Amino acid sequence: MTSINDDAAPAARSGDTAPAIVRIPLDAPWNWLAAGWRDLTAAPQISLVYGAVFAGIAWLFILGLALSSAIPLILPLAGGFLLLGPVLAVGLYEISRRRERGEATSWADISVAVRENGSRLALFGVALLILFIFWMRVAFLLFMLFFGAASYPTAEALVPTLLFTWHGLGLVVVGTAVGALFAFVAYAISAISVPMLLDRRVDVVTAIIQSVQAVRTNPEAMLLWAALILGIVLLGCLTLFFGLVIAFPLVGHATWHAYRELTGTR
């Protein structure tokens, strides 16, 4: 889509202070998905390109692991990959933001939004990257704890080893618990952080605090939202990642509407 007025100034921000977090109904995440779907279908040319790029990156991850005989790393790497999703979806948030104002969006508009907020978005991305690196270090330590100096099982032996050996089961149980903890931390700090950084002139720490507050204030709804995100992304992965072409932009657009409702600004 092209911008309605290519010479117009960038869309104004909502404000320079962090908005208060409000209580929302339990079923609000379903409304976010519906609104996200409307945004996706309104700007499919850009949204689906985002999804295709995300799916392509996933394929490159799998190819790299296969070529290096490191398929067992697929689970921790996939979790880390999803950690970076909120930052990668910044263009999708901009589409939804401009659509609220009745404005169309072009790639140039997205480029302007990224440049205007580049330093803060990069800083938040670094924070997520540090969390990702820490998670990978923990994952390696857990593997060594349960498998010792043994090499990674082959792709064919991966599932039998994890499910039908004591050390494999131990890694699955402990790794899942530790991974869930990392996932919760990542989710809490990034639930609405990037949309807020895009929409308001707040610093990264403030955005993270407000995101955590949104989860604390609405635990049931945010737990449902986390489950919906997980389910949608999992379905996208089970379709050999082709489903991510739709799943990623759908979740990205819906996240913008989550931010707007959680801050009482919609």
HELIX and SHEET records of a PDB file:
HELIX    1   1 ALA A   28  ALA A   42  1                                  15    
HELIX    2   2 PRO A   44  LEU A   67  1                                  24    
HELIX    3   3 ILE A   71  LEU A   73  5                                   3    
HELIX    4   4 ILE A   74  LEU A   83  1                                  10    
HELIX    5   5 GLY A   85  LEU A   88  1                                   4    
HELIX    6   6 VAL A   90  GLU A  100  1                                  11    
HELIX    7   7 TRP A  107  GLU A  116  1                                  10    
HELIX    8   8 GLY A  118  PHE A  147  1                                  30    
HELIX    9   9 ALA A  155  PHE A  164  1                                  10    
HELIX   10  10 TRP A  166  SER A  190  1                                  25    
HELIX   11  11 SER A  193  ASP A  199  1                                   7    
HELIX   12  12 VAL A  204  THR A  217  1                                  14    
HELIX   13  13 PRO A  219  LEU A  238  1                                  20    
HELIX   14  14 LEU A  244  LEU A  262  1                                  19    
END                                                                             
